[in-house]
Amino acid sequence: MSAYDVHLPGAFKVDTSSSTVAVPGQLLPGAMARRDIPQRTAAGKRGMDIVISGIALVILFPLLLMVALAIKLDSSGPVLFRQKRWGKDCKVIEVFKFRSMRLEDCDASGIAQTTKNDCRVTRIGKILRRTNVDELPQLFNVLKGDMSLVGPRCHAIGMLAAGKLYEDLVPVYHNRHVVRPGLTGLAQMRGLRGPTDRPSKARARIASDLYYIENLSLRLDITIMIGTVISELKGGKGF
């Protein structure tokens, strides 16, 4: 068994014989596992999202301005890159990122994953992606309520893993969409990042997502946020 061969939490095993395909904005009848999150936990999580993202945006505002200026000076095109991704309950949301690629090479679909030494990435983009600063505009998504600070990572619709649609590779894939997607998550804290070029890597990420949902708590969120900060201070793994 490889480091990525993990089992999905039993509480999220569903009938995978159905060929029903998720449609953006529609829930799959009986195909998404539900977990009743205590109202106090949900309210506390949302409150923490609002307070921390709001404070972070105020503190990071000078940095955001400098990054925006650097992007404009480095290449032509908008500062922000917008992309349609899966949100809570399979709703479509628009996610913001700092543009890190040349305008003509930007993939709005998100299907073409970024690889190491990707020729589409600009000079400033390489720095932004390596430090994960390109993700900071998603704090606006958190403040807006489309995302959370912690949750399953926000995937592009039609995202591929090992050359296959995620939902074809992992039949319980859409169970991860019963909560808001996160700016960071358990999978990222565990180092499961980068291209999903092997099926085992993709399954390991979904297993981490479902474990997080099954064990969701404010304490776990705080642990993941601290772990993410420590990981980024050690150098991060973006590219």
CYANA upper distance limits for C-alpha pairs under 8 A (distance plus 0.5 A):
  1 MET  CA      5 ASP  CA      6.34
  4 TYR  CA    200 SER  CA      5.63
  4 TYR  CA    201 LYS  CA      5.85
  4 TYR  CA    203 ARG  CA      7.99
  4 TYR  CA    204 ALA  CA      5.85
  5 ASP  CA    200 SER  CA      6.00
  5 ASP  CA    201 LYS  CA      8.21
  5 ASP  CA    203 ARG  CA      7.93
  5 ASP  CA    204 ALA  CA      6.98
  6 VAL  CA    200 SER  CA      8.39
  6 VAL  CA    203 ARG  CA      7.71
  6 VAL  CA    204 ALA  CA      6.23
  6 VAL  CA    207 ALA  CA      7.44
  7 HIS  CA    204 ALA  CA      8.33
  7 HIS  CA    207 ALA  CA      7.05
  8 LEU  CA     12 PHE  CA      7.74
  8 LEU  CA     13 LYS  CA      7.87
  8 LEU  CA    206 ILE  CA      8.18
  8 LEU  CA    207 ALA  CA      5.29
  8 LEU  CA    210 LEU  CA      7.66
  8 LEU  CA    211 TYR  CA      8.19
  9 PRO  CA     13 LYS  CA      7.60
  9 PRO  CA    207 ALA  CA      7.30
  9 PRO  CA    210 LEU  CA      7.10
  9 PRO  CA    211 TYR  CA      6.60
  9 PRO  CA    214 GLU  CA      8.40
 11 ALA  CA    214 GLU  CA      8.03
 12 PHE  CA     33 ALA  CA      6.47
 12 PHE  CA    172 VAL  CA      7.93
 12 PHE  CA    175 ASN  CA      7.78
 12 PHE  CA    210 LEU  CA      7.68
 13 LYS  CA    172 VAL  CA      7.55
 14 VAL  CA     31 ALA  CA      7.42
 14 VAL  CA     33 ALA  CA      7.97
 14 VAL  CA    172 VAL  CA      7.37
 15 ASP  CA     31 ALA  CA      8.05
 16 THR  CA    171 PRO  CA      6.28
 16 THR  CA    172 VAL  CA      7.84
 20 THR  CA     28 LEU  CA      7.96
 21 VAL  CA     28 LEU  CA      8.25
 22 ALA  CA     26 GLN  CA      7.59
 22 ALA  CA     27 LEU  CA      7.60
 22 ALA  CA     28 LEU  CA      6.65
 22 ALA  CA     90 CYS  CA      8.10
 22 ALA  CA    174 HIS  CA      8.32
 23 VAL  CA     27 LEU  CA      7.99
 23 VAL  CA     28 LEU  CA      8.48
 23 VAL  CA     90 CYS  CA      8.15
 24 PRO  CA     86 TRP  CA      8.04
 24 PRO  CA     90 CYS  CA      6.31
 24 PRO  CA     91 LYS  CA      6.12
 24 PRO  CA     92 VAL  CA      6.31
 25 GLY  CA     89 ASP  CA      8.06
 25 GLY  CA     90 CYS  CA      6.03
 25 GLY  CA     91 LYS  CA      4.51
 25 GLY  CA     92 VAL  CA      6.41
 26 GLN  CA     89 ASP  CA      8.08
 26 GLN  CA     90 CYS  CA      6.77
 26 GLN  CA     91 LYS  CA      7.27
 27 LEU  CA     32 MET  CA      8.10
 27 LEU  CA     89 ASP  CA      6.71
 27 LEU  CA     90 CYS  CA      6.68
 28 LEU  CA     32 MET  CA      6.86
 31 ALA  CA    172 VAL  CA      8.26
 31 ALA  CA    174 HIS  CA      8.35
 31 ALA  CA    175 ASN  CA      8.13
 32 MET  CA    172 VAL  CA      8.12
 32 MET  CA    174 HIS  CA      6.79
 32 MET  CA    175 ASN  CA      5.34
 32 MET  CA    178 VAL  CA      7.77
 33 ALA  CA    175 ASN  CA      6.07
 33 ALA  CA    178 VAL  CA      8.03
 34 ARG  CA    175 ASN  CA      8.40
 34 ARG  CA    178 VAL  CA      7.27
 35 ARG  CA    178 VAL  CA      8.32
 35 ARG  CA    213 ILE  CA      8.16
 35 ARG  CA    214 GLU  CA      7.63
 37 ILE  CA     41 THR  CA      7.21
 37 ILE  CA     42 ALA  CA      6.89
 37 ILE  CA    216 LEU  CA      8.27
 38 PRO  CA     42 ALA  CA      6.77
 39 GLN  CA     43 ALA  CA      6.51
 40 ARG  CA     44 GLY  CA      6.48
 41 THR  CA     45 LYS  CA      6.49
 41 THR  CA    217 SER  CA      7.03
 41 THR  CA    218 LEU  CA      7.19
 42 ALA  CA     46 ARG  CA      6.70
 43 ALA  CA     47 GLY  CA      6.53
 44 GLY  CA     48 MET  CA      6.55
 44 GLY  CA    218 LEU  CA      7.78
 45 LYS  CA     49 ASP  CA      6.69
 45 LYS  CA    218 LEU  CA      6.81
 46 ARG  CA     50 ILE  CA      6.80
 46 ARG  CA    148 SER  CA      7.95
 47 GLY  CA     51 VAL  CA      6.71
 48 MET  CA     52 ILE  CA      6.38
 49 ASP  CA     53 SER  CA      6.30
 49 ASP  CA    142 VAL  CA      6.96
 49 ASP  CA    143 LEU  CA      7.29
 49 ASP  CA    148 SER  CA      6.54
 49 ASP  CA    149 LEU  CA      6.32
 50 ILE  CA     54 GLY  CA      6.34
 50 ILE  CA    142 VAL  CA      7.69
 50 ILE  CA    143 LEU  CA      5.84
 51 VAL  CA     55 ILE  CA      6.64
 52 ILE  CA     56 ALA  CA      6.43
 53 SER  CA     57 LEU  CA      6.58
 53 SER  CA    139 LEU  CA      6.05
 53 SER  CA    140 PHE  CA      8.02
 53 SER  CA    142 VAL  CA      7.15
 53 SER  CA    143 LEU  CA      6.52
 53 SER  CA    149 LEU  CA      8.20
 54 GLY  CA     58 VAL  CA      6.96
 54 GLY  CA    139 LEU  CA      8.42
 54 GLY  CA    143 LEU  CA      7.20
 55 ILE  CA     59 ILE  CA      6.71
 56 ALA  CA     60 LEU  CA      6.29
 56 ALA  CA    139 LEU  CA      8.40
 57 LEU  CA     61 PHE  CA      6.15
 57 LEU  CA    139 LEU  CA      7.54
 60 LEU  CA     64 LEU  CA      6.65
 61 PHE  CA     65 LEU  CA      6.77
 62 PRO  CA     66 MET  CA      6.81
 63 LEU  CA     67 VAL  CA      6.63
 64 LEU  CA     68 ALA  CA      6.62
 65 LEU  CA     69 LEU  CA      6.73
 66 MET  CA     70 ALA  CA      6.65
 67 VAL  CA     71 ILE  CA      6.70
 68 ALA  CA     72 LYS  CA      6.88
 68 ALA  CA     79 VAL  CA      6.22
 68 ALA  CA     98 PHE  CA      8.18
 69 LEU  CA     73 LEU  CA      6.73
 70 ALA  CA     74 ASP  CA      6.51
 70 ALA  CA    124 ILE  CA      7.57
 71 ILE  CA     75 SER  CA      6.73
 71 ILE  CA     79 VAL  CA      6.67
 71 ILE  CA     99 ARG  CA      7.94
 71 ILE  CA    100 SER  CA      8.37
 71 ILE  CA    124 ILE  CA      7.00
 71 ILE  CA    125 GLY  CA      8.37
 72 LYS  CA     76 SER  CA      6.70
 72 LYS  CA     77 GLY  CA      7.61
 72 LYS  CA     78 PRO  CA      7.93
 72 LYS  CA     79 VAL  CA      7.01
 74 ASP  CA    122 THR  CA      8.11
 74 ASP  CA    123 ARG  CA      7.78
 74 ASP  CA    124 ILE  CA      7.20
 75 SER  CA    102 ARG  CA      7.31
 75 SER  CA    122 THR  CA      8.04
 76 SER  CA    102 ARG  CA      8.16
 76 SER  CA    103 LEU  CA      7.57
 77 GLY  CA    102 ARG  CA      8.35
 77 GLY  CA    103 LEU  CA      6.30
 78 PRO  CA     99 ARG  CA      7.79
 78 PRO  CA    103 LEU  CA      8.49
 79 VAL  CA     98 PHE  CA      6.46
 79 VAL  CA     99 ARG  CA      6.16
 80 LEU  CA     96 PHE  CA      6.91
 80 LEU  CA     97 LYS  CA      6.10
 80 LEU  CA     98 PHE  CA      5.11
 80 LEU  CA     99 ARG  CA      5.62
 81 PHE  CA     96 PHE  CA      6.36
 81 PHE  CA     97 LYS  CA      5.65
 81 PHE  CA     98 PHE  CA      6.25
 81 PHE  CA     99 ARG  CA      5.32
 82 ARG  CA     94 GLU  CA      6.76
 82 ARG  CA     95 VAL  CA      6.09
 82 ARG  CA     96 PHE  CA      5.41
 82 ARG  CA     97 LYS  CA      7.01
 82 ARG  CA    108 ALA  CA      7.80
 83 GLN  CA     94 GLU  CA      5.93
 83 GLN  CA     95 VAL  CA      5.84
 83 GLN  CA     96 PHE  CA      7.34
 83 GLN  CA    108 ALA  CA      6.07
 83 GLN  CA    109 SER  CA      7.46
 83 GLN  CA    110 GLY  CA      7.95
 83 GLN  CA    156 ALA  CA      7.88
 84 LYS  CA     92 VAL  CA      6.80
 84 LYS  CA     93 ILE  CA      6.13
 84 LYS  CA     94 GLU  CA      5.17
 84 LYS  CA     95 VAL  CA      6.86
 84 LYS  CA    108 ALA  CA      8.11
 84 LYS  CA    109 SER  CA      7.77
 84 LYS  CA    156 ALA  CA      6.79
 84 LYS  CA    157 ILE  CA      7.35
 85 ARG  CA     92 VAL  CA      6.20
 85 ARG  CA     93 ILE  CA      5.98
 85 ARG  CA     94 GLU  CA      6.79
 85 ARG  CA     95 VAL  CA      7.27
 85 ARG  CA    154 CYS  CA      6.96
 85 ARG  CA    155 HIS  CA      6.08
 85 ARG  CA    156 ALA  CA      4.72
 85 ARG  CA    157 ILE  CA      5.76
 86 TRP  CA     90 CYS  CA      6.12
 86 TRP  CA     91 LYS  CA      6.53
 86 TRP  CA     92 VAL  CA      5.65
 86 TRP  CA     93 ILE  CA      6.79
 86 TRP  CA    154 CYS  CA      6.87
 86 TRP  CA    155 HIS  CA      6.36
 86 TRP  CA    156 ALA  CA      6.73
 86 TRP  CA    157 ILE  CA      6.48
 86 TRP  CA    177 HIS  CA      7.93
 86 TRP  CA    181 PRO  CA      8.39
 87 GLY  CA     91 LYS  CA      5.46
 87 GLY  CA     92 VAL  CA      6.01
 87 GLY  CA     93 ILE  CA      6.09
 87 GLY  CA    146 ASP  CA      7.27
 87 GLY  CA    147 MET  CA      7.90
 87 GLY  CA    154 CYS  CA      7.64
 87 GLY  CA    177 HIS  CA      7.03
 87 GLY  CA    180 ARG  CA      6.55
 87 GLY  CA    181 PRO  CA      6.61
 88 LYS  CA    146 ASP  CA      8.15
 88 LYS  CA    177 HIS  CA      5.55
 88 LYS  CA    178 VAL  CA      6.12
 88 LYS  CA    179 VAL  CA      5.65
 88 LYS  CA    180 ARG  CA      5.10
 88 LYS  CA    181 PRO  CA      7.19
 89 ASP  CA    177 HIS  CA      5.89
 89 ASP  CA    178 VAL  CA      5.73
 89 ASP  CA    179 VAL  CA      7.61
 90 CYS  CA    174 HIS  CA      7.96
 90 CYS  CA    177 HIS  CA      6.45
 90 CYS  CA    178 VAL  CA      8.35
 93 ILE  CA    146 ASP  CA      7.23
 95 VAL  CA    138 GLN  CA      7.04
 95 VAL  CA    141 ASN  CA      7.09
 96 PHE  CA    135 GLU  CA      8.22
 96 PHE  CA    137 PRO  CA      6.06
 96 PHE  CA    138 GLN  CA      5.91
 96 PHE  CA    140 PHE  CA      8.32
 96 PHE  CA    141 ASN  CA      7.71
 97 LYS  CA    134 ASP  CA      6.03
 97 LYS  CA    135 GLU  CA      5.81
 97 LYS  CA    136 LEU  CA      7.42
 97 LYS  CA    137 PRO  CA      5.81
 97 LYS  CA    138 GLN  CA      6.85
 98 PHE  CA    133 VAL  CA      8.36
 98 PHE  CA    134 ASP  CA      5.14
 98 PHE  CA    135 GLU  CA      7.26
 98 PHE  CA    136 LEU  CA      8.13
 98 PHE  CA    137 PRO  CA      7.14
 99 ARG  CA    125 GLY  CA      7.62
 99 ARG  CA    134 ASP  CA      7.62
100 SER  CA    121 VAL  CA      6.24
100 SER  CA    122 THR  CA      6.42
100 SER  CA    124 ILE  CA      7.37
100 SER  CA    125 GLY  CA      4.29
100 SER  CA    126 LYS  CA      7.58
100 SER  CA    128 LEU  CA      7.44
100 SER  CA    129 ARG  CA      7.72
100 SER  CA    134 ASP  CA      7.57
101 MET  CA    105 ASP  CA      6.92
101 MET  CA    106 CYS  CA      6.37
101 MET  CA    120 ARG  CA      5.91
101 MET  CA    121 VAL  CA      4.70
101 MET  CA    122 THR  CA      5.68
101 MET  CA    125 GLY  CA      6.71
102 ARG  CA    106 CYS  CA      6.84
102 ARG  CA    120 ARG  CA      6.62
102 ARG  CA    121 VAL  CA      6.92
102 ARG  CA    122 THR  CA      6.54
105 ASP  CA    120 ARG  CA      6.36
106 CYS  CA    120 ARG  CA      8.21
107 ASP  CA    111 ILE  CA      7.88
107 ASP  CA    112 ALA  CA      7.30
109 SER  CA    156 ALA  CA      7.22
109 SER  CA    157 ILE  CA      7.60
109 SER  CA    158 GLY  CA      8.06
110 GLY  CA    156 ALA  CA      5.89
110 GLY  CA    157 ILE  CA      7.96
110 GLY  CA    158 GLY  CA      8.29
110 GLY  CA    159 MET  CA      7.02
111 ILE  CA    156 ALA  CA      7.58
111 ILE  CA    157 ILE  CA      8.35
111 ILE  CA    158 GLY  CA      6.77
111 ILE  CA    159 MET  CA      5.39
111 ILE  CA    160 LEU  CA      6.63
113 GLN  CA    195 PRO  CA      6.90
114 THR  CA    118 ASP  CA      6.83
114 THR  CA    194 GLY  CA      8.43
114 THR  CA    195 PRO  CA      7.45
114 THR  CA    239 PHE  CA      8.16
115 THR  CA    194 GLY  CA      8.01
115 THR  CA    195 PRO  CA      6.92
115 THR  CA    239 PHE  CA      7.69
116 LYS  CA    239 PHE  CA      6.44
117 ASN  CA    239 PHE  CA      8.10
121 VAL  CA    125 GLY  CA      6.08
121 VAL  CA    126 LYS  CA      6.69
122 THR  CA    126 LYS  CA      6.71
123 ARG  CA    127 ILE  CA      7.60
124 ILE  CA    128 LEU  CA      6.79
125 GLY  CA    129 ARG  CA      6.45
125 GLY  CA    134 ASP  CA      8.25
126 LYS  CA    130 ARG  CA      6.50
126 LYS  CA    239 PHE  CA      6.96
127 ILE  CA    131 THR  CA      6.64
128 LEU  CA    132 ASN  CA      6.12
128 LEU  CA    133 VAL  CA      5.37
128 LEU  CA    134 ASP  CA      5.55
129 ARG  CA    133 VAL  CA      6.94
129 ARG  CA    134 ASP  CA      6.30
129 ARG  CA    238 GLY  CA      5.80
129 ARG  CA    239 PHE  CA      5.43
130 ARG  CA    236 GLY  CA      7.42
130 ARG  CA    237 LYS  CA      6.97
130 ARG  CA    238 GLY  CA      4.80
130 ARG  CA    239 PHE  CA      5.17
131 THR  CA    232 GLU  CA      7.79
131 THR  CA    235 GLY  CA      7.75
131 THR  CA    236 GLY  CA      6.79
131 THR  CA    237 LYS  CA      8.28
131 THR  CA    238 GLY  CA      6.88
132 ASN  CA    136 LEU  CA      8.13
132 ASN  CA    236 GLY  CA      8.03
132 ASN  CA    238 GLY  CA      6.50
135 GLU  CA    183 LEU  CA      8.17
137 PRO  CA    141 ASN  CA      7.98
138 GLN  CA    142 VAL  CA      6.87
138 GLN  CA    147 MET  CA      8.40
138 GLN  CA    183 LEU  CA      7.33
139 LEU  CA    143 LEU  CA      6.67
139 LEU  CA    149 LEU  CA      8.33
139 LEU  CA    183 LEU  CA      8.15
140 PHE  CA    144 LYS  CA      6.49
141 ASN  CA    145 GLY  CA      6.71
141 ASN  CA    146 ASP  CA      5.90
141 ASN  CA    147 MET  CA      5.99
141 ASN  CA    148 SER  CA      8.44
142 VAL  CA    146 ASP  CA      6.45
142 VAL  CA    147 MET  CA      4.96
142 VAL  CA    148 SER  CA      5.54
142 VAL  CA    149 LEU  CA      6.92
142 VAL  CA    183 LEU  CA      8.35
143 LEU  CA    147 MET  CA      8.29
146 ASP  CA    180 ARG  CA      7.18
146 ASP  CA    181 PRO  CA      8.26
147 MET  CA    180 ARG  CA      5.65
147 MET  CA    181 PRO  CA      5.65
147 MET  CA    182 GLY  CA      6.09
147 MET  CA    183 LEU  CA      7.67
148 SER  CA    180 ARG  CA      6.27
148 SER  CA    181 PRO  CA      6.52
148 SER  CA    182 GLY  CA      5.15
148 SER  CA    183 LEU  CA      6.90
149 LEU  CA    182 GLY  CA      5.57
149 LEU  CA    183 LEU  CA      5.43
149 LEU  CA    184 THR  CA      6.84
149 LEU  CA    225 MET  CA      8.43
150 VAL  CA    181 PRO  CA      7.78
150 VAL  CA    182 GLY  CA      4.78
150 VAL  CA    183 LEU  CA      6.31
150 VAL  CA    184 THR  CA      5.64
150 VAL  CA    185 GLY  CA      5.69
150 VAL  CA    221 ASP  CA      6.47
150 VAL  CA    224 ILE  CA      7.83
150 VAL  CA    225 MET  CA      7.70
151 GLY  CA    179 VAL  CA      7.66
151 GLY  CA    180 ARG  CA      6.87
151 GLY  CA    181 PRO  CA      5.41
151 GLY  CA    182 GLY  CA      4.32
151 GLY  CA    183 LEU  CA      7.56
151 GLY  CA    184 THR  CA      6.87
151 GLY  CA    185 GLY  CA      5.45
151 GLY  CA    186 LEU  CA      8.00
151 GLY  CA    209 ASP  CA      7.87
151 GLY  CA    212 TYR  CA      8.02
151 GLY  CA    213 ILE  CA      8.39
152 PRO  CA    176 ARG  CA      7.01
152 PRO  CA    177 HIS  CA      8.29
152 PRO  CA    179 VAL  CA      8.45
152 PRO  CA    180 ARG  CA      8.06
152 PRO  CA    181 PRO  CA      5.43
152 PRO  CA    182 GLY  CA      5.89
152 PRO  CA    184 THR  CA      7.80
152 PRO  CA    185 GLY  CA      5.97
152 PRO  CA    186 LEU  CA      8.00
152 PRO  CA    187 ALA  CA      8.24
152 PRO  CA    209 ASP  CA      5.73
152 PRO  CA    212 TYR  CA      8.47
153 ARG  CA    181 PRO  CA      5.93
153 ARG  CA    182 GLY  CA      5.71
153 ARG  CA    183 LEU  CA      7.04
153 ARG  CA    184 THR  CA      6.73
153 ARG  CA    185 GLY  CA      6.68
154 CYS  CA    181 PRO  CA      5.52
154 CYS  CA    182 GLY  CA      6.87
154 CYS  CA    183 LEU  CA      8.08
155 HIS  CA    159 MET  CA      7.17
158 GLY  CA    165 LEU  CA      6.78
158 GLY  CA    166 TYR  CA      8.19
159 MET  CA    165 LEU  CA      6.56
159 MET  CA    166 TYR  CA      6.90
160 LEU  CA    164 LYS  CA      5.59
160 LEU  CA    165 LEU  CA      5.04
160 LEU  CA    166 TYR  CA      6.13
160 LEU  CA    196 THR  CA      8.44
161 ALA  CA    165 LEU  CA      6.65
161 ALA  CA    166 TYR  CA      6.15
161 ALA  CA    169 LEU  CA      7.99
161 ALA  CA    195 PRO  CA      8.46
161 ALA  CA    196 THR  CA      5.63
161 ALA  CA    197 ASP  CA      6.76
161 ALA  CA    198 ARG  CA      7.63
161 ALA  CA    199 PRO  CA      7.14
161 ALA  CA    202 ALA  CA      6.67
162 ALA  CA    196 THR  CA      6.42
162 ALA  CA    197 ASP  CA      4.98
162 ALA  CA    198 ARG  CA      5.52
162 ALA  CA    199 PRO  CA      6.08
162 ALA  CA    202 ALA  CA      8.35
163 GLY  CA    197 ASP  CA      8.02
164 LYS  CA    168 ASP  CA      7.10
164 LYS  CA    169 LEU  CA      6.85
165 LEU  CA    169 LEU  CA      6.81
166 TYR  CA    170 VAL  CA      6.38
166 TYR  CA    173 TYR  CA      7.13
166 TYR  CA    202 ALA  CA      8.19
167 GLU  CA    171 PRO  CA      5.80
167 GLU  CA    172 VAL  CA      7.58
167 GLU  CA    173 TYR  CA      5.70
167 GLU  CA    174 HIS  CA      7.54
169 LEU  CA    199 PRO  CA      7.74
169 LEU  CA    203 ARG  CA      8.48
170 VAL  CA    203 ARG  CA      7.09
170 VAL  CA    206 ILE  CA      8.36
172 VAL  CA    176 ARG  CA      8.47
173 TYR  CA    206 ILE  CA      7.20
174 HIS  CA    178 VAL  CA      8.29
175 ASN  CA    210 LEU  CA      7.77
176 ARG  CA    206 ILE  CA      7.84
176 ARG  CA    209 ASP  CA      6.65
176 ARG  CA    210 LEU  CA      6.49
176 ARG  CA    213 ILE  CA      7.95
177 HIS  CA    181 PRO  CA      7.67
179 VAL  CA    213 ILE  CA      8.03
184 THR  CA    188 GLN  CA      6.82
184 THR  CA    189 MET  CA      8.12
184 THR  CA    224 ILE  CA      8.31
184 THR  CA    225 MET  CA      7.91
184 THR  CA    228 THR  CA      7.76
185 GLY  CA    189 MET  CA      6.82
185 GLY  CA    209 ASP  CA      7.98
185 GLY  CA    224 ILE  CA      7.07
186 LEU  CA    190 ARG  CA      6.68
186 LEU  CA    208 SER  CA      6.55
186 LEU  CA    209 ASP  CA      7.16
186 LEU  CA    212 TYR  CA      7.08
186 LEU  CA    224 ILE  CA      6.68
187 ALA  CA    191 GLY  CA      6.99
187 ALA  CA    192 LEU  CA      5.72
187 ALA  CA    193 ARG  CA      8.00
187 ALA  CA    204 ALA  CA      8.40
187 ALA  CA    205 ARG  CA      5.91
187 ALA  CA    206 ILE  CA      8.50
187 ALA  CA    208 SER  CA      5.81
187 ALA  CA    209 ASP  CA      7.08
188 GLN  CA    192 LEU  CA      5.70
188 GLN  CA    193 ARG  CA      6.34
188 GLN  CA    228 THR  CA      7.99
189 MET  CA    224 ILE  CA      6.92
189 MET  CA    227 GLY  CA      6.49
189 MET  CA    228 THR  CA      5.90
189 MET  CA    231 SER  CA      7.70
191 GLY  CA    237 LYS  CA      8.44
192 LEU  CA    201 LYS  CA      7.85
192 LEU  CA    204 ALA  CA      8.23
192 LEU  CA    205 ARG  CA      6.86
193 ARG  CA    237 LYS  CA      7.80
193 ARG  CA    238 GLY  CA      8.25
194 GLY  CA    237 LYS  CA      8.22
194 GLY  CA    238 GLY  CA      7.53
194 GLY  CA    239 PHE  CA      8.26
196 THR  CA    201 LYS  CA      6.34
196 THR  CA    202 ALA  CA      6.19
197 ASP  CA    201 LYS  CA      7.86
198 ARG  CA    202 ALA  CA      7.30
199 PRO  CA    203 ARG  CA      6.75
200 SER  CA    204 ALA  CA      6.57
201 LYS  CA    205 ARG  CA      6.90
202 ALA  CA    206 ILE  CA      6.94
203 ARG  CA    207 ALA  CA      6.53
204 ALA  CA    208 SER  CA      6.75
205 ARG  CA    209 ASP  CA      6.78
206 ILE  CA    210 LEU  CA      6.67
207 ALA  CA    211 TYR  CA      6.58
208 SER  CA    212 TYR  CA      6.65
209 ASP  CA    213 ILE  CA      6.92
210 LEU  CA    214 GLU  CA      6.60
211 TYR  CA    215 ASN  CA      6.65
212 TYR  CA    216 LEU  CA      6.02
215 ASN  CA    220 LEU  CA      8.29
216 LEU  CA    220 LEU  CA      7.01
216 LEU  CA    221 ASP  CA      8.02
217 SER  CA    221 ASP  CA      6.85
218 LEU  CA    222 ILE  CA      6.69
219 ARG  CA    223 THR  CA      6.70
220 LEU  CA    224 ILE  CA      6.67
221 ASP  CA    225 MET  CA      6.68
222 ILE  CA    226 ILE  CA      6.66
223 THR  CA    227 GLY  CA      6.55
224 ILE  CA    228 THR  CA      6.49
225 MET  CA    229 VAL  CA      6.77
226 ILE  CA    230 ILE  CA      6.75
227 GLY  CA    231 SER  CA      6.62
228 THR  CA    232 GLU  CA      6.67
229 VAL  CA    233 LEU  CA      6.64
230 ILE  CA    234 LYS  CA      6.80
231 SER  CA    235 GLY  CA      7.16
231 SER  CA    236 GLY  CA      6.19
232 GLU  CA    236 GLY  CA      4.78
232 GLU  CA    237 LYS  CA      8.41
